[in-house]
């Protein structure tokens, strides 16, 4: 086993060491019950108390207003691509607007079109290298909602601020990959959803934050497990909730509160990503950044080398040092370094040093080959 293994996966990914130590300590005895959290019944008093505590912590950390419900559901963000449409197309409007800035917003659009009319309302940027300016959006003032993905993990682009929908149109956001990494004005949104496998702990749960006045807009055939109103009424227990994942999510919220809150998470996120972007910018084109500078993601650094075989060698070298899960998404290839809240500044510097060392070794090797070429 290597001295230190760091996962830079897009998710599931690194969990804070303090949280893992707490999990290990409590695994055999949750809250003095004599049972593991894995064995704890979801309707038992200890778990109900945990669920209430987790909701309270999420509300505190994200400053969620009282007129919003916080739900702990299953099916991942992918299920929410359908759930959003089914829960909001039952009102007066049967159309929705979608900002397409990457593959996840594409997938959300494709799923939502099964339940109503959905419009692409911004120009498509080749290879999703940039986010179009708001002046180019063609928004419908009568839309049921405006949807966008705050951070596209595949292409590595992130909104610097939320788009502004027409008055009265709810803003819906997939915030899976950057939730809890910065302060958010929840009052600007109708619905926020996020899978928990990135900054929220481990896979298995989706946190949905929904404004109460939107709970009466579901289509009649919306399944109960995806129906926001029914889940809210049941306290996220319409079906058996993901107990262990909720337990971990609560520990994550406590860890954030103990480590400076979202303001500090944002500062660290910017500092960590800046370390890697600096290594790329100073590589004289050896590392080729995918997104435009103004929309560079703080949490997913996406780049390429000049040839795929060189990228393979880069990955092999990284893995030999214990730097794991550094390939780009399977649909696009390339390289991707994900830096979530649990990643430390040391992690970022270790990766940046490897990037520098690899470039220097390759450049030196190329120079040697050129020097050794016989003259014609």
N, C-alpha and C positions, 0 to 999 in steps of 0.2 A: 504493500500500500504506500502511496506517495505521502510525503510529509504533510502536504496541504493540497486539498482538492477544492477547487472553486467552480461552481456551476454558473455559467453566464446564460443559461437557457431563458427563452422568452416566457416560459411557464409550463408546468410548475418549475419553481426556481428556488433560489436561496431563501432560507428562513433565518431570522436572527438567532445567534447562538444562545442568547439568554432565553428565548422562547423555547428552543429545543431542549435546553436543560430543564426548564419547568415541566415540559411535557414528559420527559424521562422521569423526573422526580414524582410526578403525579399519576403516571400511567397505571400503576397497580392500585392506587387508592385516590379516587377523585373526591376532593372536598370532605375527607373523613368518612366517606360512606362505606369504605371497605370494598368498593367496586371500582373497576376501571371505567373511565369515561366511555370506553368502547362497549361496556356492558350496561351503561346507565339508560334506563327507560326514558323515552322522550317526554312522557307525561308525569314523571316523578318530580317531587318538589325540588330536588337539587338541580335537575336540568331546567325546569321552568324558571328557577331563579337565575341560572346561568344565561338563558335566553333573554330574560329581562335585562340582565346586566350588560350583555353584549349589545342589545339595542340601545341602551342608555349610553354606552361608550361610543358606539358609532355616531349617535346623535351629537355627543359632546365633541368628538374629534373633528367631525365634518361641519359642525355648527348647523345641524339640520333644524329648520323651523318646526314649530309644533304642528303646523297644518300639513305635515308630510308624514306618510306612513313608511316604515322601514320593514322590508320583507326579506326573509331568508329562504330562498327557493332553490330548486335543482334544475338541471338541464343545461347549465352553463349559459354564457352570453348568447350562444347560438339559438337556444330555445327562446330567448328574449327577442330575437329577430322576428319571430312569429307572434310572440306574446304582446309586444308593443302594438302591432297592427290590430290584433284581435281585441285588445283592451281599449283602443282609441277609435276604431272605425265604427263603433256603435252609436256615436253621437250624430250630430247634424251633418257633418262632412264625411264624405267617403273617399277623399283624396289626401295624399300626404306628399311632402317635399323631402327629397334626399340629397344631401351634399356628398358626392362621390369623390373621395380623396385617397382610396386605397382598397385593397381586396376585402377588408372586413365590412366596409360600407357597401361594397358591391354585393357581398353575400347577404347583408341585411336587406338591401333593396330587392334582391331576387326572392327572398323568402316572403317579404311583406306583400309582394305583388300577387300572391296567392289569395289575398284577402281583400284587396281593394286597389284602386288606381294610385300608382306611385310615380312621381315625376323626378327626373334628374334635373337639378336646378342650378348647376354650376358647370363651367367648361371642364372637360376632361383633360388633365395634364398627362402627356406621354410618360409612361412608366411611373406615374404618380410621384414625380420628383418634387412637386410643389403643391401648395394649396392656393387655389384661385382667390383673389381679393373679393371682399364682400360686394364691391361695386358691380361685380359680374353676375351676382346671384339673381335669378328670376323667381322670386318667391310668390306664392299664392296666399293672399290675405285671408282666404276662406279654407285653408288646409286644416286637416285634423291635427297635424303636428309637423314640425320640422326636425328631421333626424340628421345627426352627424356622429362620427367617431372621433373622439378627442385626440387619440394617438393611434396611428396605424403601425402596428408592430412589424409588418412585413416590409414596408417601404421606408420606415423610419422617419415619418413626418408627424408633427404635432402642432395643434392649434395653439397660438400664443394667447388667445382669448376666445370666449364662446361667440358664435355667430348670433346676430340679433334677428329674431323672427318678427314677422308682422305682429302688431298688437293683437292679443287674444289667441295667438297660435302657440301652443305649448312646444317648448324646446325639449327634444329627447336626445339623450347622449349615451353612447357606449363608452364608458370610462374604464374598461377592464384593465388596461395596461398602465394607466397613470393615476388611478384613484389613490388617495392617501399620500401622494407625492408632492402635493401643493395645496394651498388653501383654495376652496371653491365656494362661490356664492350660490348656494343651492337654490335660493329664492328665484334665480333666473331660469330654473328648469321646471319642466312638468314631470319628467321621468329621467332618472339616472340609473343605469344598471352596470354591474361589474362582476365578472367572475373573480373568485377569491384566490386563484392559483398564481397570482403575481405578487402584488403588494399586500394582499389580505391574508396570506398564509398558505393554505394548501388547496388542492382541487376538491370539487364536490359541492360547492355552494355558489349561488349568485345572489348578491345583495342588490335589492331593488328599492329605490327611493322614489316614491310617487306622491304627487300633490293630491290631497284628499278630494278636491272638486273634480278630479278626473276619474274617480272610482265608479262612476255610473255610466261609462261610455263603452262598455264591453259588448261585443257581438254576442248574440244569444247562444251561439254554439261554442263559445270559448270554453275549453276544458277547465274544470275546477282547479287543477293543480297550477294552471297558468293564469287564472282569473285573479286580478289584483284585489278586487273587492272581497271575494270569498276568502282569499288567503289573509287579507287584513282582518276580516271578521274572526277568522280562526286563529289569529296570532301566529301566522306562519306554520300552523299545524293542521292544515287541511289534509295533508298526508304526513307521514313520518319525516321530520326534517333531518338534514345531514348533521347529526349530533356532534361528531368529532370535529368536523370542519368549522362549525360554529364555535366550539370550544377553542380552537386555534385562532380563529378570527378575533375572539375576545382578548386572547393573550397579545395578539398583534396590536390591537387598539391600546391596551395598557402600556405596551412597550413604546408606542409612539408618544403617548402622553408623558412617559418618563424620560423621553429623549428629545424634548423641545417642541413637540407638536408638529403640525403640518408646515409651519413657517421654517422650522429647521430642516425638515425633510426636503423642502424645496431648495434651500440653500445648498445642502449636501448633494442633491440631485444635479444641480447645475455645476457644482464644482467637480463632481466625478465625471460627468460627460465631457466637461471642458478638457480634462486631462487626455481623454482619448481623441477628441476632435483636434487638439493641439498636435498630437502625435501624427494624425492623418494630414493636417494642413502643412506640417513641416517636413513631409516625406518627399517633397519634390515630385509629386504625382505617382509615387510608388503605390500608395494607398489611394484608391479612387472613391471618393464619397458619393453616395447615391443622392441624397436630398439636397435641395437648395439651402443655403446657409440660414435664411430667415425662418425656416420651418424645421430645422434639425431637432429631432426628438431628444429629450433629456434622458430617456430610459431605454431606447433601442438605437444603438449606433450601427448603421448599416453601410457596408462598403465592399469594394471588390479589389482584386489584384488584376494584373494585366492578362493572366491566363488561368484557366481552371486547374491545370496541373500544379501551378504555383500555389493556388488556393488550397489544394489538397495537401501539399507539403506544409503550408502554414498551419493547417488544422492538425496535422500529425505532430508537428513541433509543439503546438500549444497543449495537446493532450498528453504528450510526454512529460510536460511540466505540471500536469494536474489542472490545466485550464480547460474545462469541459464545456460541451454544448455551444460551440462557437460558429457553427455553420448557419447560413441564411435559411430562410424558409424553403421547404422542399419545392415550392412552385416557382421560385425565382433564382435559387442558388446564391452564390456569393457568401459573404461573412456577416455575422451579426453578433454584437456584444450587448447583452441586456444588463442594465444597471438599475436594480430596484432598491427599495429602502434598506434591505438587509445587506446589500453590498457596501463595503467600506471604502474609504479613500485608499487604504492599502491595496485592496483588490484592484482598484482602478490603476494605481501606479504599477502594480505587478504586471497587469495586462499591457500597459503602455510601454513598459521596459521590454517586454517580449516583442512587441511590435517593432521597437527600435532595433533590438538585437537581430531579429530576423531580417529586417531590411539591410542592416549593415553587412550581415553575413552574405546575403544574396548579392548585394552590390559588389562586395569584395570578390566573390566567386566569379561574377561576370567580368570584372576587370582582369582577373587572372586568366580567364579563358581568352579574352581579347589579346592580352599580352603574349600568350603562348601560341597564337595563330601564326602559322608560317606565312611568309610573304609570297605573293604570287609571282 
